[in-house]
Amino acid sequence: MASKNYNVVAFKVVLHCICLAVANSSDLSYPAVFNFGDSNSDTGDLAAGLGFQLIQPYGQSYFNASSTGRFCNGRLIVDFLMDAMHMPFLNAYMDSIGLPNFQKGCNFAAAGSTILAATAASLCPFSFGIQVSQFIRFKARVLELLAAGI
């Protein structure tokens, strides 16, 4: 059993070193970032999609915001990744009220989503398949707007 655990730890260390080497050697200049996922990276999609607002403590220490639609009290991993790439934080796809900026990407992640299609018992109707469908519609609409010169 100890040998098996050692192999897992060794694999993780090697994988981490490879990832660091790749990250340090790349220029990280991407035109846009699109994120899919669950509550680990939901920046407000589920709250906006289901029409409810999260109350404090959710978001209370996120840049002095009163409520962010996030199921956490601060930044998410995707926020740190965007910061490391010197790009703006991703706006939630369904939280388009106000002045969201989708020029550098969009976040389709929704808390509670799963890979499998949602059922009546699902906590979140926005499964991975729905997120991909939203992205395809988003891309088509962006191409329409670009063709129209907007």
Order of alpha helices (4+ residues) and beta strands (2+ residues): alpha-beta-alpha-alpha-beta-alpha
